[in-house]
Amino acid sequence: MTRVSIFGLGYVGSVSAACLADSGHEVIGVDVSEAKVEAIAAGRSPIVEEGLDDLMASGVSAGRIRTTTDVGEAVAHSDVSLICVGTPSNANGSLDLSAVERVAESIGHALGEKATDHVVVVRSTMLPGSTEDRVIPALEGRAGRPVGDGYSVCYNPEFLREGSSIRDFYHPPFTVIGSDHSAAAAAVAELYRATDAPVAVVAIREAEMLKYVSNAFHALKIAFANEIGLLCKADGIDSHEVMDLFCRDEKLNISRAYLRPGYAFGGSCLPKDLRALVHHSRTRDLASPLLQSIIPSNDAHIAAAYDLIRATGAKRVGMLGLSFKAGTDDLRESPLVTLVERLIGKGYDVRVLDPSVSFASIHGANRAYIEHEVPHIMSLMVTDLDELLDHAEVIVVGNGSPEFEAVAQRRRGDQQIIDLVRLPAEQVSHLRDGYEGIAW
């Protein structure tokens, strides 16, 4: 059993209070709103949520939930404090963290008068860096001592959906704790002993970012389904049948596949099919801004790779990989070909190694593409890694061919590596300087 104080009795705070009490913990709810404090004290939920009234009433009658407006009392009689206040948008889209900071200052003042260890846990949704840059200074400024001296700070994002929040509390995909303090992380994990989920302890900024990645992807999925739905309707197609079939593919469509930061997409399918779908949408007089944005987003990623190379100041470039994917000789719409062409156009001296690409053995549409679109690139090809390393000042790892993994061990001290695929950690962990990943 843990004694928990919960600051902010809105949606997240109320659900957390009721469920933690139901899990056997002692909960003190804190809010500046006397109406919320009085409602919970009377066993009523201050928000409308299925099952929450009964759960709240049960917790209050069992003596596991009480409320107060006194911050000092709440901190003094708890071991863990959860900050669950709102973080609304400002007019320019930035977050208003004033409520979080006020609560952190109040908790900090109470901690200044407390001798026993305490854990402060932020559940409010905040951008990466907010805990370290806003919450911790507010706590330290009022506590009169730094984090680590009698108290610790963690970030614990919530994944509660309105209408199903109680089920979500007990059956989340995971419990994520942002912390660099093992004892504090263990104290937070203890709160969720009744939940059916694995616990992941990560850095605070990673935990903060995860919430935004999740919500952005949820919004992306809704927008994608809606654009597909409009297009299906215009073509007399049952959009729900199409999307039901789409979601049955758990190998590629609803899976980890492709959700790994790296370089741009290419090949003979994705660019071509996206352009065709966008064009088809236009013929139906439909706006498809999400679909239309994908190719420009991909182009921007190619530009980001070029900018990394340009920033090195080097002019002799060794490109490891030319085809759009390791293990194939397909150069059609390869983003690596686009990158090489941009480098050549800007005066770089480029050499390319790709064991899968041999002009003599390429046939059909791929050969025709090379002959008509990129014949000059074939003259830049080298046959072994030594030749490329002798030439290059900067080495660009462009696809995941296994033979490229050794480059980090074989590069000279004056050579820089631009990694577009994320080489295995054990290959690059020793590199202090001269290594740059495109998205890590």
Secondary structure, DSSP 4 states (H G I P E B T S, - for coil): --EEEEE--SHHHHHHHHHHHHTT-EEEEE-S-HHHHHHHHTT--SS--TTHHHHHHHHHHTT-EEEES-HHHHHHT-SEEEE----PBPTTS-B--HHHHHHHHHHHHHHTT--S-EEEEE-S---TTHIIIIIHHHHHHHHSS-TTSSEEEEE----PPTTSHHHHHHS-S-EEEE-S-HHHHHHHHHHTTTSSS-EEEE-HHHHHHHHHHHHHHHHHHHHHHHHHHHHHHHTT--HHHHHHHHHH-TTTTSSSTT-S--S---TTTHHHHHHHHHHHHHHTT---HHHHHHHHHHHHHHHHHHHHHHHH---EEEEE--SSSTT----TT-HHHHHHHHHHHTT-EEEEE-TT--GGG--HHHHHHHHHH-HHHHTTB-SSHHHHHHH-SEEEE-S--GGGGGHHHHS-TT-EEEESS---HHHHTT--SSEEES--
